[in-house]
């Protein structure tokens, strides 16, 4: 199974092949969890729940996958739509971390602590509108190509 492309594995999942699903889960579960974690206010429990829900959707409705498309594009599209629905449900944003003072943001430079930089970057990304935030996360944190993101 490890040598098969994602799209072939999804065809097998549609035929209820458990090994194919297990392989897709192995390939994508951590990536999808990290995506949800970043998109959903760095809430680990919520990211876990959403990851499981997404994979349940794949099990329940594998026929929704268009085998002429890339699986990675499809799965991130589902994940993105799940996040959009959650934003609507919560009235858009639910910040769990305070934004650092402007003086802290001005400290970016050679001597800035990496942990503080990451924290400031995460907070800045959280303030972006939905589409730019999703594009940033897919490109720079999930490392998808621009073509994959545009699809």
WOGI-V142469 format. One record per residue. RES is the residue in three letters. D_LAST is the distance of its C-alpha to the last C-alpha in Angstrom with 1 decimal. Layout:
# WOGI-V142469
res	d_last
RES	D_LAST
RES	D_LAST
This chain:
# WOGI-V142469
res	d_last
UNK	26.0
UNK	25.0
UNK	24.3
UNK	22.0
UNK	18.2
UNK	16.4
UNK	15.5
UNK	19.3
UNK	20.2
UNK	18.4
UNK	20.3
UNK	23.3
UNK	22.6
UNK	22.6
UNK	26.0
UNK	27.1
UNK	27.3
UNK	28.0
UNK	27.8
UNK	24.2
UNK	23.3
UNK	25.4
UNK	23.6
UNK	20.1
UNK	21.8
UNK	23.4
UNK	20.2
UNK	18.2
UNK	20.8
UNK	21.7
UNK	18.2
UNK	17.4
UNK	20.9
UNK	20.5
UNK	17.3
UNK	19.3
UNK	22.4
UNK	20.9
UNK	19.2
UNK	22.3
UNK	25.1
UNK	25.9
UNK	27.5
UNK	27.8
UNK	29.1
UNK	26.4
UNK	23.7
UNK	25.6
UNK	25.9
UNK	22.2
UNK	21.4
UNK	23.9
UNK	22.8
UNK	19.2
UNK	20.7
UNK	23.2
UNK	20.5
UNK	19.2
UNK	22.9
UNK	23.7
UNK	20.9
UNK	19.4
UNK	19.4
UNK	16.4
UNK	14.2
UNK	13.0
UNK	14.2
UNK	12.4
UNK	9.1
UNK	9.0
UNK	11.1
UNK	10.1
UNK	6.6
UNK	8.8
UNK	11.6
UNK	10.2
UNK	9.0
UNK	12.6
UNK	14.0
UNK	12.7
UNK	14.1
UNK	17.2
UNK	17.7
UNK	17.4
UNK	20.0
UNK	22.1
UNK	22.1
UNK	23.3
UNK	25.9
UNK	27.2
UNK	27.3
UNK	24.3
UNK	25.7
UNK	28.2
UNK	29.3
UNK	31.3
UNK	32.0
UNK	33.9
UNK	32.6
UNK	34.8
UNK	37.2
UNK	36.2
UNK	38.8
UNK	36.9
UNK	33.7
UNK	35.8
UNK	36.9
UNK	33.8
UNK	35.3
UNK	36.7
UNK	38.9
UNK	36.5
UNK	36.4
UNK	33.0
UNK	33.1
UNK	33.7
UNK	30.9
UNK	28.4
UNK	29.8
UNK	29.6
UNK	26.0
UNK	25.0
UNK	27.0
UNK	25.5
UNK	21.9
UNK	23.1
UNK	24.3
UNK	21.1
UNK	19.6
UNK	16.9
UNK	13.7
UNK	15.2
UNK	16.5
UNK	13.3
UNK	11.6
UNK	14.9
UNK	15.2
UNK	12.0
UNK	12.8
UNK	16.5
UNK	17.5
UNK	15.1
UNK	14.6
UNK	10.9
UNK	10.0
UNK	8.6
UNK	6.2
UNK	5.2
UNK	5.4
UNK	3.8
UNK	0.0
